[in-house]
């Protein structure tokens, strides 16, 4: 098993550029003395729970403007090559009609690699084929949150809505 060293990825966004619902969720973490870090963390985990426990956040004020800093740290010890091998095997299972077996594998892959859009898409497709449209929609939306231009996911979501 290949071990990888965790490399944090940080994104800094002005709070004013987030969707109104997201802004409102963070405003609830504001206290008279500043931002309550515990409430900010709880909000980050609630809004970005699909990225697993690897995402943290904080709000800082720069030039009078609140900025949301999100940090995603991949866990150590994951093997992305083995993950891809498992993904291909699960896809083959699904192609051969064993959607239930593939579904279990896709769930595990999404839990282990929450940042990989195609794993969410495959999970959604397995749910769709298995007659679980709500779970399919959720997985497709998570996939699009990671890769908004993924044509396959957009097509599958469109088919679901039709």
C-alpha positions in Angstrom: 0.0 0.0 0.0 1.3 3.4 -1.0 1.2 5.9 1.8 0.7 9.6 1.0 1.7 12.5 3.1 -1.3 14.7 3.8 -1.2 18.0 1.9 -3.7 20.6 3.0 -5.6 22.5 0.4 -6.8 25.9 1.5 -9.5 28.1 -0.2 -10.2 31.6 1.0 -13.6 33.2 0.0 -15.2 36.5 1.0 -18.3 35.6 2.9 -20.2 38.2 0.8 -19.5 36.0 -2.4 -21.2 32.9 -0.9 -24.8 31.9 -1.6 -27.2 33.8 0.7 -28.2 30.6 2.6 -24.6 29.8 3.3 -23.9 33.4 4.4 -26.9 33.2 6.8 -25.6 29.9 8.2 -22.3 31.5 9.1 -23.9 34.8 10.4 -25.4 32.6 13.2 -21.8 32.0 14.4 -21.1 35.7 14.9 -20.9 36.9 18.5 -20.5 40.5 19.8 -16.8 39.9 20.3 -16.2 38.2 16.9 -16.7 34.8 15.4 -17.3 31.8 17.6 -14.8 29.3 16.2 -16.8 26.3 17.5 -20.0 27.5 15.8 -18.0 28.2 12.6 -16.6 24.7 12.7 -20.0 23.2 13.3 -21.4 25.1 10.3 -18.5 24.0 8.1 -19.1 20.4 9.0 -22.8 20.7 8.4 -22.4 22.5 5.0 -19.5 20.4 3.8 -20.2 17.1 5.5 -19.9 15.3 2.2 -16.2 16.0 2.3 -15.9 13.9 5.4 -14.2 15.0 8.6 -11.2 16.3 6.7 -12.5 19.9 6.2 -12.0 22.7 8.7 -12.8 26.3 8.5 -12.4 29.7 10.2 -13.6 33.2 9.6 -11.1 36.1 9.7 -11.6 39.8 9.1 -9.3 41.4 6.5 -9.8 45.1 5.7 -13.2 44.9 7.4 -14.4 42.1 5.2 -15.1 38.6 6.7 -13.3 35.8 4.8 -14.0 32.2 5.1 -11.0 30.0 5.0 -11.7 26.3 4.3 -8.9 23.8 4.7 -9.1 20.3 3.4 -6.5 17.9 4.6 -6.5 14.5 3.1 -5.9 11.7 5.6 -2.5 9.9 5.6 -2.2 6.3 4.4 -4.7 6.4 1.6 -3.8 4.6 -1.6 -5.3 6.4 -4.6 -4.0 3.7 -7.0 -5.8 1.0 -5.1 -8.9 3.2 -5.0 -8.9 3.5 -8.8 -8.5 -0.3 -9.1 -11.5 -0.8 -6.7 -13.4 1.8 -8.7 -12.8 0.0 -12.0 -13.7 -3.4 -10.4 -17.0 -1.9 -9.0 -17.8 -0.4 -12.4 -17.3 -3.7 -14.0 -19.6 -5.3 -11.4 -22.3 -2.7 -12.2 -21.8 -3.2 -16.0 -22.4 -7.0 -15.5 -25.6 -6.4 -13.6 -24.4 -6.7 -10.0 -25.5 -3.2 -9.0 -25.9 -4.1 -5.3 -22.3 -5.3 -5.0 -21.1 -2.2 -6.9 -23.2 0.1 -4.7 -21.5 -1.2 -1.6 -18.1 -0.6 -3.1 -19.0 2.9 -4.4 -20.2 3.8 -0.9 -16.9 2.8 0.6 -15.0 4.7 -2.1 -17.0 7.9 -1.5 -16.3 7.6 2.3 -12.6 7.0 1.8 -12.2 9.5 -1.1 -14.9 12.1 -0.6 -13.1 14.6 -2.8 -13.4 12.4 -6.0 -16.3 13.6 -8.1 -16.5 10.5 -10.3 -17.0 8.2 -7.2 -20.0 10.3 -6.2 -21.3 10.1 -9.8 -20.9 6.3 -9.9 -22.7 6.0 -6.5 -25.5 8.1 -7.9 -25.8 6.1 -11.0 -25.9 2.8 -8.9 -28.7 4.4 -6.8 -30.5 5.5 -9.9 -30.4 2.0 -11.5 -31.4 0.5 -8.1 -34.5 2.7 -8.0 -33.4 5.1 -5.3 -33.9 8.5 -6.9 -33.4 10.6 -3.7 -30.0 9.0 -2.9 -29.1 9.3 -6.6 -29.9 13.0 -6.6 -27.8 13.6 -3.5 -24.8 11.8 -4.9 -25.1 13.6 -8.3 -25.3 17.0 -6.5 -22.2 16.1 -4.5 -20.4 15.2 -7.7 -21.3 18.5 -9.3 -20.2 20.4 -6.2 -16.8 18.9 -6.8 -16.8 19.2 -10.6 -19.6 21.5 -11.9 -18.8 20.8 -15.5 -18.9 17.1 -15.5 -21.1 16.3 -18.5 -21.8 12.7 -17.4 -23.1 13.8 -14.1 -25.1 16.6 -15.6 -26.7 14.2 -18.1 -27.5 11.6 -15.4 -29.1 14.3 -13.2 -31.1 15.6 -16.1 -32.3 12.1 -16.8 -33.3 11.7 -13.1 -35.3 15.0 -13.2 -37.0 14.0 -16.4 
